[in-house]
Amino acid sequence: MKCCYKKKLNVVNNYHNKTKEKEVAKMIVNYSDQPVLTGEKSIFLAGPTPRRKVIKSWKDIVISWVKRNIFRKKDIVSWRKEACKYLEEAGFDGIVYVPEFSHGEASFDHINQIHWEWEALDKASIILFWIPRNIKGKMPGFTTNVEFGLYAKDSKVVYGRPENADRMIYLNELFKRFHENDQIFNNLKETCEHAVNILR
């Protein structure tokens, strides 16, 4: 009886241990209104962020509603949501640094944002640049240009952009200068999958 009991106990313990491992192995999304986390594997999603107007009064709310419901103007959705989905599907179980607020931009402190990004960029195992630049739209990517220049030499950079992204020749050539054997991706899913494969 004792032998059977021990076997059952071992089975139960093994099950709980495996369950705990699965729980630990989940991807964590770390937003810029949260403290910067540290982990063994991490990916920073670098690139342009859709420019949204900060809501200051009830008038802004009304104008926003009229644009969406009367004129059918849609806000540009951040590409990072889709990137997180692709990273998770690829089996990434580390930290994803997302330089956006978890709840939108009700309030925004540019200085805090800058320092959060610097800290997360330095801690990241991979800096994934995806640059769907739209000069006339709401994603010009001016800050992205500076960040790309700062980290272009770094071996932890993965770079992608859509074929129709605006004014990318300089960035393309700069990447090629320091990464002769690395691919420039034109598909977000493939860019994410490549970043995950590097960290396996």
DAZI-V122535 format. One line per field, one symbol per residue. ss: DSSP state (H for helix, E for strand, L for the rest). Layout:
BEGIN
ss = ???
END
This chain:
BEGIN
ss = LHHHHHHHHHHHHHHHHHHHHHHHLLLEEEELLLLLLLLLLEEEEELLLLLLLLLLLHHHHHHHHHHHHLLLLLLLLLHHHHHHHHHHHLLLLLEEEELLLLLLLLLLLHHHHHHHHHHHHHHLLEEEEELLLELLLLELLHHHHHHHHHHLLLLLEEEELLLLLLLLHHHHHHHHHHLLLLLLELLHHHHHHHHHHHLL
END
